[in-house]
Amino acid sequence: MTPRISVVIPAFNAESTVTEAVRAVVTQPLSRGDFECIVVDDGSSDRTAELARSAGATVLRLPRNLGISSARNAGIQHARGKWIVFTDADGVPSRRWLSSILAEAENADASILAIAGKTLGLESRTPPARFIDLIGGLDAETYLRHETMPWAPGGNVAYRLENLLSVGGFDPTLKSYETAELHLRMSVRFGGRILYLPSALVLHRHRATWRGLWKQQRNYGAGYAQFILKHADRWPWSMKREAGAWIRLLPLAAQAVAACGEQGLVRRGLLLKQLAQRIGFASMFYSLRERRRISGRKARA
């Protein structure tokens, strides 16, 4: 039987969380023939693949760690459903998550390019995780308010399989921002909008340490720089804009020192987040090697 929808979960060294993620998917209140759960093990050195298979997923194993975009692309190539919904190995979908998405997907016309669910924190006991909860760090509703380019994070979003195949899936050369870049290409090709579906809830384990959050946000900044370089015709960047971005950190630093309580946590978290992103952005955007790589890809395209 061909499934109506495919769930793709990229996973790298996720033995501590992948079992719960897979079980939350395979126990959704749908006929088991209506969906499939695919875990793409991205070259893990732990028991991720074994545990995912034991929990009920179909497991694809990549020969080495190639990154989340390559893992998702492998899932796309293997999927059989008309729609693919992506979630992460450190997320736990709610009981009605998949049925909510499937109901909307099967009734969606061409004006619906994607369906994005709601993401909230799970076990956010440490200050960094609590900070992400307070700012709605992974909730699609926040991202979809962007005036220039609304998009939804890749941990809780569904696309038509044929559209993903038509644009070649995610760009594996990007360190991050891969879902935004994918959505841009799909929007140009097909048009349409993202439907926000808050009933499709995923609980996500945010970064529990400031060091982990710093690394994540620096990676986000680097990926955003690659995105800007790749699409410089749409969003040109200048030294003036770069200087302005750094200057805007100064009042944030003053606020971080002065504020207390939850407001202080938010201010300090925002300072760390934006500083890490700026460093990541600058190190990638002004890299001659990266500029040559992207120029070479454009010349071959």
C-alpha positions as CSV (number, residue, x, y, z in Angstrom):
1,M,0.0,0.0,0.0
2,T,1.3,3.5,-0.9
3,P,1.3,5.8,2.1
4,R,-0.7,9.0,1.9
5,I,2.1,11.0,3.7
6,S,5.8,10.4,4.6
7,V,7.5,11.5,7.7
8,V,11.3,12.2,7.3
9,I,13.5,12.5,10.4
10,P,17.2,13.3,9.9
11,A,19.3,12.1,12.8
12,F,23.0,12.3,13.8
13,N,24.2,10.7,17.1
14,A,20.7,11.0,18.4
15,E,20.5,7.8,20.5
16,S,19.3,9.7,23.6
17,T,16.2,11.1,21.8
18,V,15.4,9.2,18.6
19,T,13.4,6.4,20.2
20,E,10.9,8.9,21.7
21,A,10.7,10.8,18.4
22,V,10.0,7.7,16.4
23,R,7.5,6.3,18.8
24,A,5.6,9.6,18.8
25,V,5.3,9.3,15.1
26,V,4.5,5.6,14.7
27,T,1.8,5.7,17.4
28,Q,-0.2,8.5,15.7
29,P,-3.9,7.6,15.5
30,L,-3.9,6.8,11.8
31,S,-3.9,3.5,9.9
32,R,-0.3,2.3,9.7
33,G,-0.7,2.0,5.9
34,D,-1.6,5.7,5.7
35,F,1.9,6.9,6.5
36,E,5.6,5.9,6.7
37,C,8.3,7.0,9.1
38,I,11.8,7.3,7.6
39,V,14.8,8.0,9.8
40,V,17.9,9.0,7.9
41,D,21.0,8.2,10.0
42,D,23.5,10.8,8.9
43,G,26.7,8.8,9.6
44,S,26.1,8.4,13.4
45,S,28.8,6.7,15.5
46,D,26.3,5.7,18.2
47,R,23.1,3.5,18.3
48,T,20.9,5.9,16.5
49,A,20.0,3.6,13.6
50,E,19.5,0.5,15.8
51,L,17.2,2.3,18.2
52,A,15.2,4.0,15.4
53,R,14.6,0.7,13.7
54,S,13.6,-1.0,16.9
55,A,11.1,1.8,17.6
56,G,9.4,1.2,14.2
57,A,11.0,3.4,11.6
58,T,12.4,2.6,8.2
59,V,16.1,3.5,8.5
60,L,18.4,4.8,5.8
61,R,22.1,5.0,6.7
62,L,24.4,7.5,5.0
63,P,28.1,6.4,4.8
64,R,29.3,9.5,6.7
65,N,28.1,12.7,8.3
66,L,26.9,14.8,5.3
67,G,24.7,17.3,7.1
68,I,21.0,17.8,7.7
69,S,20.2,18.8,4.1
70,S,21.8,15.7,2.6
71,A,19.9,13.6,5.1
72,R,16.6,15.2,4.3
73,N,17.3,14.8,0.6
74,A,18.0,11.1,1.0
75,G,14.6,10.9,2.8
76,I,12.9,12.7,-0.1
77,Q,14.4,10.2,-2.6
78,H,13.1,7.3,-0.6
79,A,9.7,8.7,0.4
80,R,6.5,7.4,-1.3
81,G,3.8,9.7,0.1
82,K,2.3,12.6,-1.9
83,W,3.3,14.9,0.9
84,I,6.5,14.8,3.1
85,V,6.5,16.2,6.6
86,F,9.9,16.9,8.2
87,T,10.6,16.8,11.9
88,D,13.7,16.3,14.0
89,A,15.2,13.6,16.1
90,D,15.1,15.8,19.2
91,G,11.4,16.6,18.7
92,V,8.3,14.8,20.0
93,P,5.2,15.2,17.8
94,S,1.9,15.5,19.7
95,R,-0.8,12.9,19.4
96,R,-2.9,14.6,16.6
97,W,0.1,16.1,14.8
98,L,0.1,13.9,11.7
99,S,-3.7,13.6,11.3
100,S,-3.9,17.4,11.4
101,I,-1.4,17.9,8.7
102,L,-2.8,15.1,6.5
103,A,-6.3,16.5,6.7
104,E,-5.1,19.9,5.5
105,A,-2.7,18.4,2.9
106,E,-5.3,16.3,1.2
107,N,-7.7,19.3,0.9
108,A,-5.0,21.8,-0.1
109,D,-5.1,23.5,-3.6
110,A,-2.2,24.9,-5.5
111,S,-2.3,28.1,-3.4
112,I,-0.9,26.1,-0.5
113,L,2.8,25.6,-1.0
114,A,3.6,24.2,2.4
115,I,2.0,23.4,5.8
116,A,3.8,24.5,9.0
117,G,2.9,23.4,12.5
118,K,3.5,24.9,15.9
119,T,6.7,24.2,17.8
120,L,7.1,24.6,21.6
121,G,9.8,23.7,24.0
122,L,10.1,20.3,25.8
123,E,11.7,20.1,29.2
124,S,13.0,23.6,29.0
125,R,14.6,23.6,32.5
126,T,17.8,25.4,31.8
127,P,18.2,29.2,31.2
128,P,19.2,28.8,27.5
129,A,16.2,26.5,26.7
130,R,13.9,28.8,28.7
131,F,15.2,31.8,26.7
132,I,14.3,30.1,23.4
133,D,10.8,29.4,24.8
134,L,10.3,33.0,25.8
135,I,11.2,34.4,22.4
136,G,9.3,31.7,20.5
137,G,12.6,30.7,18.9
138,L,11.4,27.8,16.6
139,D,7.7,28.7,16.3
140,A,6.7,29.0,12.6
141,E,4.2,31.7,13.5
142,T,7.1,34.1,14.3
143,Y,8.9,33.4,11.1
144,L,5.8,33.7,8.9
145,R,5.3,37.3,10.1
146,H,8.5,38.3,8.1
147,E,7.5,41.0,5.6
148,T,10.1,40.2,3.0
149,M,10.3,36.5,3.0
150,P,8.0,34.5,5.3
151,W,9.1,30.9,5.8
152,A,8.9,28.1,8.4
153,P,11.7,26.1,10.2
154,G,12.3,22.6,9.0
155,G,11.5,20.8,12.2
156,N,7.7,20.9,11.6
157,V,6.8,21.6,8.0
158,A,5.3,19.6,5.1
159,Y,5.7,20.0,1.3
160,R,4.5,18.1,-1.8
161,L,6.9,15.4,-2.8
162,E,6.7,16.3,-6.5
163,N,7.6,20.0,-5.7
164,L,10.6,19.0,-3.6
165,L,11.9,16.7,-6.4
166,S,11.3,19.4,-9.0
167,V,13.6,21.9,-7.3
168,G,16.2,19.4,-6.3
169,G,15.5,19.4,-2.5
170,F,17.6,21.2,0.0
171,D,21.0,22.8,-0.8
172,P,23.6,20.6,1.0
173,T,26.3,23.3,0.8
174,L,24.5,25.6,3.3
175,K,25.5,25.4,6.9
176,S,22.0,26.5,7.9
177,Y,19.1,28.5,6.5
178,E,18.5,25.6,4.2
179,T,14.8,25.6,4.7
180,A,14.4,29.3,4.0
181,E,16.5,28.9,0.8
182,L,14.4,25.9,-0.3
183,H,11.2,27.8,0.3
184,L,12.6,30.7,-1.8
185,R,13.3,28.5,-4.8
186,M,9.9,26.8,-4.4
187,S,8.1,30.1,-4.2
188,V,9.7,31.3,-7.4
189,R,8.9,28.1,-9.2
190,F,5.3,27.4,-7.9
191,G,4.0,30.5,-6.0
192,G,1.7,29.9,-3.1
193,R,1.8,30.4,0.6
194,I,2.6,28.6,3.8
195,L,-0.5,27.5,5.8
196,Y,0.1,27.8,9.5
197,L,-1.5,25.0,11.4
198,P,-1.1,25.4,15.2
199,S,-3.0,22.1,15.9
200,A,0.1,20.3,14.4
201,L,2.2,20.6,17.5
202,V,5.8,19.4,18.0
203,L,7.6,19.6,21.3
204,H,11.3,20.3,20.8
205,R,14.3,20.0,23.1
206,H,16.1,23.3,22.8
207,R,19.8,23.8,23.4
208,A,20.3,23.3,27.1
209,T,23.7,25.1,27.5
210,W,24.8,28.6,26.5
211,R,27.8,27.0,24.8
212,G,25.5,24.8,22.7
213,L,23.3,27.8,21.9
214,W,26.3,29.9,20.9
215,K,27.5,27.2,18.5
216,Q,24.0,26.8,17.0
217,Q,23.5,30.6,16.5
218,R,27.0,31.0,15.0
219,N,26.1,28.3,12.5
220,Y,22.9,30.1,11.7
221,G,24.8,33.3,11.0
222,A,27.2,31.4,8.7
223,G,24.3,29.8,6.8
224,Y,22.5,33.2,6.4
225,A,25.7,34.6,4.9
226,Q,25.8,31.8,2.4
227,F,22.1,32.4,1.6
228,I,22.8,36.2,1.0
229,L,25.8,35.4,-1.2
230,K,23.8,32.9,-3.2
231,H,20.9,35.4,-3.7
232,A,22.9,38.6,-3.7
233,D,20.8,39.9,-6.6
234,R,17.8,40.0,-4.3
235,W,19.4,41.0,-1.1
236,P,22.7,43.0,-1.7
237,W,24.8,43.4,1.4
238,S,27.2,46.3,2.0
239,M,29.8,47.4,4.6
240,K,27.4,50.1,5.7
241,R,24.7,47.5,6.5
242,E,27.3,45.3,8.2
243,A,28.5,48.2,10.4
244,G,24.9,49.1,11.3
245,A,24.3,45.5,12.4
246,W,27.3,45.6,14.8
247,I,26.3,49.0,16.1
248,R,22.8,47.7,17.0
249,L,24.4,45.3,19.4
250,L,25.6,48.2,21.7
251,P,22.2,49.1,23.2
252,L,21.3,45.4,23.5
253,A,24.5,44.9,25.6
254,A,23.5,47.8,27.9
255,Q,20.0,46.4,28.3
256,A,21.4,42.9,29.1
257,V,23.5,44.4,32.0
258,A,20.6,46.4,33.4
259,A,17.7,44.0,33.2
260,C,16.7,41.4,35.8
261,G,14.5,38.3,36.0
262,E,12.9,36.9,32.8
263,Q,13.5,40.2,31.0
264,G,17.2,40.0,31.9
265,L,17.3,36.4,30.6
266,V,15.7,37.5,27.3
267,R,18.1,40.4,27.0
268,R,21.2,38.4,27.7
269,G,20.0,35.6,25.4
270,L,19.4,38.0,22.6
271,L,22.8,39.5,23.0
272,L,24.5,36.1,22.8
273,K,22.2,35.1,19.9
274,Q,22.8,38.1,17.8
275,L,26.6,38.4,18.6
276,A,27.1,34.7,17.7
277,Q,25.1,35.2,14.5
278,R,27.1,38.3,13.5
279,I,30.4,36.5,14.1
280,G,29.2,33.6,12.0
281,F,27.9,35.8,9.3
282,A,31.0,37.9,9.0
283,S,33.4,34.9,9.0
284,M,31.4,33.4,6.1
285,F,30.3,36.4,4.1
286,Y,33.9,37.9,3.9
287,S,35.5,34.5,3.1
288,L,37.2,34.6,-0.3
289,R,37.0,30.9,-0.5
290,E,33.2,30.9,0.0
291,R,32.7,33.7,-2.5
292,R,34.7,31.7,-5.1
293,R,32.7,28.6,-4.4
294,I,29.4,30.3,-4.9
295,S,30.6,32.2,-7.9
296,G,31.8,28.9,-9.4
297,R,28.4,27.3,-8.8
298,K,26.6,30.2,-10.4
299,A,28.9,30.0,-13.5
300,R,28.1,26.3,-13.9
301,A,24.4,26.7,-13.4
